[in-house]
């Protein structure tokens, strides 16, 4: 079996695309949701025990609000 690296003068194949990479929009949603959630924890509005559920709700609210406003 022949590979590109076995042939002189040929570049190695490109690495596979990163399917798990977030879009810039998703990264922005995460950053905003994190800032909101951290403020809520700091002010005692949510506990660290409830963080996961609250973070998911905050993330959804941010994403839905931004996407709704783009239409």
C-alpha positions in Angstrom: 0.0 0.0 0.0 1.5 3.3 -1.0 1.2 6.5 1.0 1.8 10.1 0.0 4.6 10.3 2.5 6.4 7.4 0.7 6.6 9.4 -2.5 9.3 12.1 -2.7 8.0 15.6 -3.7 4.4 15.0 -2.6 3.0 16.8 0.4 1.4 14.7 3.1 -2.4 14.6 3.2 -4.2 17.4 5.0 -5.4 16.5 8.5 -9.1 15.8 8.8 -11.4 18.7 9.5 -12.3 19.4 13.1 -16.0 18.4 13.3 -16.2 19.4 17.0 -15.1 22.9 16.5 -17.6 25.6 17.5 -18.6 28.3 15.1 -17.7 31.9 16.0 -21.3 32.5 16.8 -21.5 29.6 19.2 -18.3 30.7 20.9 -19.8 34.2 21.4 -23.0 32.7 22.9 -20.9 30.6 25.3 -18.9 33.7 26.4 -22.0 35.8 27.0 -23.8 33.0 28.8 -20.7 32.3 31.0 -20.5 36.0 32.0 -24.1 36.1 32.9 -24.0 32.8 34.8 -20.9 33.9 36.7 -22.5 37.1 37.8 -25.6 35.2 39.0 -23.4 32.9 41.0 -21.4 35.8 42.5 -24.6 37.6 43.5 -26.2 34.5 44.9 -29.0 34.3 42.4 -28.0 30.7 41.5 -26.0 28.1 43.4 -23.1 26.2 42.1 -25.2 23.1 42.5 -27.7 24.5 40.0 -25.1 25.9 37.6 -25.4 23.3 34.8 -29.2 23.7 34.5 -29.1 27.4 34.8 -26.2 27.7 32.3 -28.1 25.7 29.7 -31.2 28.0 30.2 -29.1 31.1 29.9 -27.3 29.8 26.8 -30.6 29.0 25.1 -32.0 32.4 26.0 -29.0 34.2 24.6 -28.9 32.2 21.4 -32.7 32.5 20.9 -32.7 36.2 21.5 -29.8 36.9 19.2 -31.2 34.7 16.4 -34.7 36.2 16.8 -33.3 39.7 16.5 -31.4 38.8 13.3 -34.6 38.0 11.4 
